[in-house]
Amino acid sequence: MKFGMRKPSIARSLKARTTGRAKRSGKRAVVPGYGQRGMGLIKDPKRSVKGAAYKRTTFSIWDLFK
């Protein structure tokens, strides 16, 4: 498990900022449970727990400027 600062990725950061509202609203209309809290735990519990632990043990370079 990683502890500390995550390695910054410009490409991933840009992708996260430019994922459109239309794409999300379309998925929400088609995929049942998309975007609702707790759905990750139901779909893949092991991945969800690992992701939660990663989020709590690492931080971004941008978190230093908050």
C-alpha positions in Angstrom: 0.0 0.0 0.0 1.3 3.5 -0.9 1.8 6.1 1.7 2.5 9.8 1.1 2.3 11.9 -2.1 0.9 10.5 -5.3 2.9 11.1 -8.5 1.2 13.8 -10.5 -0.2 12.9 -14.0 -1.1 15.8 -16.2 -3.0 13.6 -18.7 -5.2 12.0 -16.0 -5.8 15.4 -14.4 -7.0 16.8 -17.7 -9.2 13.8 -18.4 -10.9 14.2 -15.1 -11.6 17.9 -15.7 -12.9 17.4 -19.2 -15.2 14.4 -18.8 -18.4 16.1 -19.9 -21.8 16.6 -18.2 -23.5 15.0 -21.2 -21.5 11.8 -20.8 -22.3 11.5 -17.1 -26.0 12.3 -17.6 -26.2 9.7 -20.4 -24.6 7.0 -18.3 -27.0 7.9 -15.4 -30.0 7.4 -17.7 -28.8 4.0 -19.0 -26.8 2.4 -16.1 -28.9 1.7 -13.0 -27.1 2.9 -9.9 -24.5 5.0 -11.8 -23.3 7.8 -9.6 -25.0 6.8 -6.4 -23.0 6.4 -3.2 -22.2 2.9 -2.1 -22.6 1.3 -5.6 -18.9 0.6 -5.8 -19.1 -1.4 -2.6 -21.9 -3.5 -4.0 -20.3 -4.0 -7.4 -16.7 -4.8 -6.3 -16.2 -4.8 -2.5 -12.5 -5.6 -2.6 -11.7 -2.8 -5.0 -13.8 -0.4 -3.1 -12.1 -1.0 0.2 -8.6 -0.8 -1.4 -9.6 2.5 -3.1 -10.9 3.9 0.2 -7.6 3.0 2.0 -5.6 4.5 -0.8 -7.5 7.8 -0.7 -6.9 8.0 3.1 -3.2 7.2 3.0 -2.1 9.3 0.0 -2.3 13.0 -1.0 -1.9 15.0 -4.2 0.6 17.8 -4.8 -2.4 20.2 -5.1 -3.5 19.3 -1.5 -0.4 21.1 -0.3 -1.7 24.4 -1.6 -5.1 24.2 0.1 
